């Protein structure tokens, strides 16, 4: 190895958590990242929704064509993702409010994170099933 490679190599101090992934935060920081991502995704969905709804006044036929594309399996899967993103964003937003405005919130933020993730799974598993049921039935046959 050359001297310049050794000089530019960063060495983590002993006992450091600087190994593994590029991002080295704890679950609370990952929830912050997920909160921002789900917020941006929800914003872009709302933007697209306003645009396609406004299309009904410009060209009702084009609007009908776009609505037909929303009935595809891919879009159905995206809808499940959208519901998951909105649900996580809402639940985590409540957790953030409790952390900010409840005196015990900062001490309980990690248990609250695991609680909202548990609630998310409990709501999303049956929700995804019912949202995807028709699509799966149409794709693979059945009653």
C-alpha positions in Angstrom: 0.0 0.0 0.0 1.4 3.4 -0.9 2.0 6.2 1.7 -0.8 8.3 0.2 -3.3 5.4 0.6 -2.3 5.0 4.2 -2.5 8.7 4.9 -6.0 9.0 3.5 -7.3 5.8 5.2 -9.5 6.6 8.1 -8.9 4.4 11.2 -11.7 4.1 13.7 -10.6 4.6 17.3 -10.9 1.6 19.7 -14.4 0.9 20.9 -15.8 3.0 18.1 -19.1 2.0 16.4 -17.6 3.0 13.0 -17.8 -0.4 11.4 -20.4 -2.0 9.2 -22.9 0.2 7.4 -22.3 3.6 5.8 -24.8 5.2 8.2 -23.9 4.4 11.8 -26.9 5.7 13.8 -29.1 4.0 16.3 -32.7 3.0 15.7 -33.9 6.5 16.6 -31.8 8.0 13.9 -33.1 5.4 11.4 -36.6 6.4 12.3 -35.7 10.0 11.6 -34.5 9.0 8.1 -37.6 6.9 7.5 -39.8 9.7 8.7 -38.2 12.2 6.2 -38.4 9.6 3.3 -42.0 8.7 3.9 -42.9 12.4 4.2 -41.3 13.2 0.8 -42.9 10.2 -0.8 -46.3 11.2 0.5 -45.8 14.8 -0.7 -45.0 13.5 -4.2 -48.0 11.3 -4.2 -50.2 14.2 -3.2 -48.7 16.3 -6.0 -49.3 13.6 -8.6 -52.8 13.1 -7.2 -53.7 16.8 -7.6 -52.3 16.8 -11.1 -54.3 13.8 -12.3 -57.5 15.0 -10.6 -57.1 18.4 -12.3 -56.9 16.5 -15.6 -60.6 15.7 -15.4 -61.4 19.4 -16.2 -58.9 19.5 -19.1 -59.6 16.2 -20.8 -62.1 13.7 -19.3 -60.9 11.0 -21.7 -57.3 11.3 -20.7 -58.4 11.3 -17.0 -60.3 8.0 -17.6 -57.2 6.5 -19.3 -55.0 7.4 -16.4 -57.5 6.0 -13.9 -57.5 2.7 -15.9 -53.7 2.5 -15.4 -54.3 2.7 -11.7 -56.0 -0.7 -11.8 -52.8 -2.5 -12.7 -51.1 -4.9 -10.2 -48.0 -2.7 -10.1 -50.0 0.3 -9.1 -51.8 -1.8 -6.5 -48.4 -2.7 -5.0 -47.5 0.9 -5.0 -50.7 1.7 -3.2 -49.8 -0.8 -0.5 -46.4 1.0 -0.2 -48.2 4.4 0.0 -50.5 3.2 2.8 -47.4 1.8 4.6 -45.5 5.1 4.2 -48.5 7.2 5.4 -49.2 4.9 8.3 -45.5 4.9 9.4 -45.3 8.7 9.0 -48.4 9.3 11.1 -47.4 6.9 13.9 -43.9 8.2 14.0 -45.2 11.8 14.0 -47.2 11.0 17.1 -44.1 9.5 18.7 -42.1 12.7 17.8 -44.9 14.8 19.4 -44.7 12.7 22.6 -40.9 13.0 22.7 -41.1 16.7 22.2 -44.0 17.6 24.5 -44.2 14.9 27.1 -41.8 15.1 30.1 -41.1 11.3 30.0 -41.0 11.2 26.2 -37.2 11.5 25.7 -36.6 8.6 28.2 -39.2 6.4 26.5 -38.4 7.2 22.8 -36.9 3.8 22.0 -39.7 1.8 23.6 -42.2 4.0 21.8 -40.4 3.4 18.5 -40.7 -0.4 18.9 -44.3 0.1 19.9 -45.2 2.1 16.7 -43.3 -0.4 14.6 -45.3 -3.2 16.2 -48.6 -1.3 15.6 -47.4 -0.7 12.0 -46.9 -4.4 11.4 -50.2 -5.4 13.1 -52.1 -2.9 10.9 -50.1 -3.4 7.6 -50.2 -7.2 7.4 -54.0 -7.5 7.2 -54.2 -4.2 5.3 -51.8 -5.4 2.7 -53.7 -8.7 2.5 -57.0 -7.0 1.8 -55.5 -4.5 -0.6 -53.8 -7.1 -2.6 -56.5 -9.8 -2.5 -58.3 -8.8 -5.7 -55.0 -8.3 -7.6 -53.7 -11.7 -6.6 -57.0 -13.4 -7.4 -57.1 -11.8 -10.9 -53.4 -12.6 -11.6 -53.5 -16.2 -10.4 -57.1 -17.2 -10.8 -59.6 -18.1 -8.2 -63.1 -17.2 -7.3 
